[in-house]
Amino acid sequence: MAEVTLDGVCKRFRGREVIPELSLTVRDGELFILVGPSGCGKSTIMHLIAGLEAPSAGRILFDGQDVTPLSPRDRDVALVFQSYALYPHMTVADNLAFPLRVVKRQTGLTQAQIVSEVGRIAELLGISGVLDRRPRELSGGQRQRVALGRALSRQPRVFLLDEPLSNLDAQLRAVMRTELRRLHDQLGITMIYVTHDQTEAMTLADRLAVLDRGRLQQVGKPRELYDRPANRFVAQFVGSPSMNMLEAKIKDGGARTPLFDLPICLPSLRAHEGQSVVLGIRPESLIIGDEPSTSELSEKIERVGSGIVRLVELSGGQTWVTVEVGRHPKDGLLVGAGSRALHISPGDRVSLSLSEAESACHLFDPTTGGRLGGA
């Protein structure tokens, strides 16, 4: 295993800077995820770590050793692609054994040891029953397991996964997320994982880095990024549905949003008195439904307004409701949470209440997008 450090790494293509100066450390044995929208530079960073691309500036270190001039082979990394990249003419067993046979002379492995290692990897990944099949005879999940197994058979210092689950359907992705987490916990290998799916990132990561246009926005544990996003971009990218954003002004210690008529009292915000801000509210904190009771209002919930239902989305045990709020049609749309017992349809008028008002609200600078202190 290895600690991976990017020290002032920069990458330019045809004079265009796609990765500005980037410094980042992935700890030994960590499952670290690079997440961000398409085109933000995630795969480029992965290729730089693997040695498939050379940085325009900066260094890449494994356990303090500068590996920047080394080839991919000499870096001892294994890369799993989105496309699986299996050898179609080989059986599963031969695909798993191929990396071991390539280094057979260097490692001194015997044929019996190779067969034993293939059996161990197949057992670990639950594909022992398909060793005699070829890739075209496998399901998507089985192909993904073979691709993982082929990389694992080399016992690399660093395991790189470039959007490995994006070709799978939603149900199979959920299964494979569990398998990957189990695999990491069992092996303790350093894994760097690229995805644009923030649900995958939040589910799998020990820590994650959020990127936007090649720039690092925030690094931390999933809960840290969710509870205290460093800026507006992270706040809207992390979490599904996305955080609601409202223009507001701090007045009398509260955030006032005159367009939507949502007077939200937040006594801790007096330091920003008179400031124009962007107010962020997580959808799960915006309760859609009937008028809250007096006891609820005094303890947890503050009534903030009403609106017209535009969309109702049932998502498992949660109902997400898109509500049009404002004095004029299409002033703005907010997404909030409704209970399963709530029977509403588009066109209905509903109340909006804020749960745990002070902790539910996040304030951002309207110019820089950075998080404002005390919020």
N, C-alpha and C positions, 0 to 999 in steps of 0.2 A: 504494500500500500504506500501511498505518497501524499504529502501535502503539496498542493499546486498553487503557485503564486504567479500572477500576472503583474509585472512591475513596469508601469508606464507604457503599456503596450498600445501601439497605434497602427492602424491599417489604412492604406490608401489604394484606391483603384483608379488608374488613369488620372491621377492628380486629385481625385475626389476623396475626401476623408470620410470613410464609413465607420471607423472606430476611432473616435478621438482618444486622447490619453486615458488609459484604463488601468487602474490598480485594484487588485482583488486577490484574496487568499481563500482557497478551499481547503478545509482542514483534513488531516489524515483520517480516512475511514468515514467520511461524511457523505451523505446523499445531498448534493447541492444542485439546485435547479436554476437555470437561466430562463427567465420568462419575459415575454413582451409581445407586442403585435408583430405581424409579418413584416419583414424588412427592417427590423430594429438592430440586426447584427448578431443575433444569437448563434446561428450556424457558422458565421465567420469566426466568431470567438472559439467555437468548438474546433474548427479546422486549424486555427492557430495553435491551440493546445496539442492537437494530434500531430502537427507538423505538416499537414497538407497544404498550408499556406505559411509564408514567412512574414513576420511582422515588419512594418515599415520603420518602426522604432520600438525601443523597449526590450524587455527580456521576459522569458518564460522559464520558471524554475520548478523543479521537482525536488522536494526535501532540501531546498537551498542550492541545488546543483543547477547551473545554467544549461538548459537543454535546447536553447534557441537554435544553435547551429546543427543539432542532431536530426537525422532522418526519422520518419515515423517508426521504422523498425527498431532503431536504436533507442527510442523513447520508451518502448515497452508499454504501449497503450493499445486498447482494443476499442474499436468504433462500431456501433450498431446503427445502421441507417434506417430511415423510414421505409425504404423499399425492400428490406430484408437482405437482398443481394446474395441469395443462396445459389449454389451451383446446381442447375436444373438436371444435369445428367447423373448426379451423384445421389446416393441414398442419404437418409438422415444420418446414419452412422458415419458415412464417409465425409459428409459435410462437417460433422463434429470433430472427426479425426484429422481433417486436412491441416489445420494450423499445427497440430502436434507432429505430423509427418514432415512438414516444412522445416521444423527446427529439430528434427530427430537426431541429426548428426551433432548438433551443438549441445543438446541436452543429454544425449546418450540413452534416450528412451528406447525400450524394446517394444516389439509388436504387442506382446502380452500386456505391457504397461499402458500402451495406447488404448487397447481394447478395454482395459480396466477403467481408465480415466473417462472414456466415452460412456461406459455404463454408469459411472458415478454421476456425471453431468446429466445424463438422460433421466436418471432416477430423481435427481434434485429438481428437475424441471417438469417431471411428470410426462415424459415422452418415450419411456422405455418400450411401449407397445407399438411404436411407429418407426423403429430404427431401420427397417427394411424398405420403407416407402421413399418415394421421390417427392420433391417439393410440390409438384402439381397435384399430388394425391392428398395433400394436407389442407386443413382449414387455416384461416388467417391466424388464429391464435396459436396453432401448432407451428406454423412457419415462424411466427415471432419468437416462440420458445427456442426453435432451432437456431435462429440468428443470435439470440442471447447466449445459447449454449456454446456456439462456435467461438464467440468472443471470450467466454469464461474459460474455455478449455486451455487457453494460453496462460491463464493465471496472471493477468497484466497488473502493472502497478496502478494504472488509472483506467477506469471503465467509462467510456463516453457513449451517451445515447442521444441521437439526434432525431427528435420527434418519433420515437419508436412505435407509438400506439395510434398514430393519426390515421392509419389505413383500416383500423378496426371499428366495428359498430359500437354504439354506446354501451351496451351490456357487456360486451367482451372487453372493452377498455376498462370498465370497472373491475372486472375479474383480474385483468393483467396488472392493474395498479396494485391490487392486493398481493399478487405474486411477486412483483418487483420489490415491494416493501419487505416482504418475507425473505426474499433472496438477499437483499442488502443486509438485513439484520442478521441473517445466518452467516454470511461470508465476511461482513465487516469491511468490504472493499470500498475504495474511494470511487464514488460515482458522480459524474457530472452529466446532467440531464437537461436537454433543451426542449422547450414546449412553448406554444402560444396559448395553451389551454390553462387558464389560471386555476381551474378546479383541480387539474392534475398537480399543479405546482403546490397548491395549498394542502392537498391530501398527502403527497409523497415526501415533501422536502423536510430535511433537518433545518436547513436554511435556504433562502432563495434570494436571487438578485433580480430586480425589475429593471428592464432596459427600455429606453425610448430613443430611437434614432442614433443608436450606438453609444448613448450616454447612460451611465449608471445612475439610477434614480434613488434606489434604496436597497440595502442588504439587511437581512435579519430573519428571525423565525417567522413562520406564517402568522401566528397570532399577533406578533409585534407589528407587522405590516398592516394587518387588518384593523387592529385597535388604534394605532397611531401612525397613519400614513404620513410620510414626510412631505408630500405635496399633492396637489390636485390630481396629477396624472396617476400616481399610485393609488390614490383613494378611489378613482373611477375604474381602474384596471383590476384591482384586487377586490373580489366580492361579486356575487351574482345573485340577483340583478345588481346592476351598477348603482353606486351611490347617487342619490338625488343631489343636484347642485342648484342653489338659489342665490341670487344677488341679494345682499342684506346690508344693513347699517347698524352699528352698535349704538344703542340709545338707552339711557337709564339702566345700564348693566345687562341689557338683553339684546338679542339679535332680532331686528325688525325687518320684515320683508313686505313692504307695502304693496307690491304687485300682487302677491298671493294672500295678503292679509293674514299672515301667520305670526302673531306676536309671541315669540318664544322667550321666556324669562330665564336668563342664565347669569346669575349674580357674579360668577367668577370672571366675567368678561369685562369688568369695569376698566381694566388696564387699556382696553382698546376703544374706550368711549369716543364716539364721533367718527370712527373709522368706517369706510366702506369695505365690505368683506364679501367673500363667497362662503356661503353656509352649506355644509355637506351633511346629509341625513341618510343613514342606512335604511333601505326599504323595510327591514325587519323591525326597525324602531318606529316606523310610521304605521299606526294601527288603523285599519279601515273597518268601519262597522257602525254600530248604533252608538248613541250617546253614552259615554262612560258614566258610571255611578259616582255619587258624591265622594264616597270613601276611596274609590280608585283615583279620582282627581287629586285628592289631598295627599296620597301616598306615592303613586307611581306615574300616573297618566295625566297629561295636560291637553285639554281640548284646544285644537289650533285652527279649525276651520272645516269646510266641507267642499265637495266637488262632485263632478259627474263622472260616472264609470265609463271608460272607453274600452277596456279590455280586461278579461278575467282569465288567468292562467292557473290551472291546477297542476301543481308540481309535487307529487307524492303527498306528504302530510301537510304541505303548505300551499296556500292560495295567494298568488301575487295579483294585485289589482292596480291597473293603470288608471289614474284619475286625472281629469282635466280640472284645474283649479284656477280661478281668476275671475275678474269682473267682466271680461270680454272673452268670446270664444277663442280658443287656441292660445290663450295667454301662456299656458305652460302645462306640462304633464309631469306628474309625480307617480312613483311606484311605491306601493305600501303592501302590508301584509294583512290578510284576512283569515279568519278561522275557517275550518272545513264546514262548520255549521252555518256560515254566512251564505245566504242564498240571494245573490244579486246578479244583475244582467247589465249589459251596456245600456246607458241612458238613465240608470237609477242614480239618485242623489244619495251620497253617503257622507258620514262624518269622518274627519281626520283627527287623530289624537297622537300625541308623542309620548312614547314610553321612556322612562328614565331620562328626562329631557337633557340634563346637563351632560351625561356621558354619551348620549346619542348623537350629539351635534359636534361637528368639526369645522374649524374656521381656517380659511386659506386666503392668502394675499391675492387680490384680484389682478395684480400686475405680474408678479413673479410666479404665482401658483404655490408658493411655499406655505407650509403649515405655520399658523400663528401661535405663539406661545400661550399656554393657559387654556388651550382648546383641544 
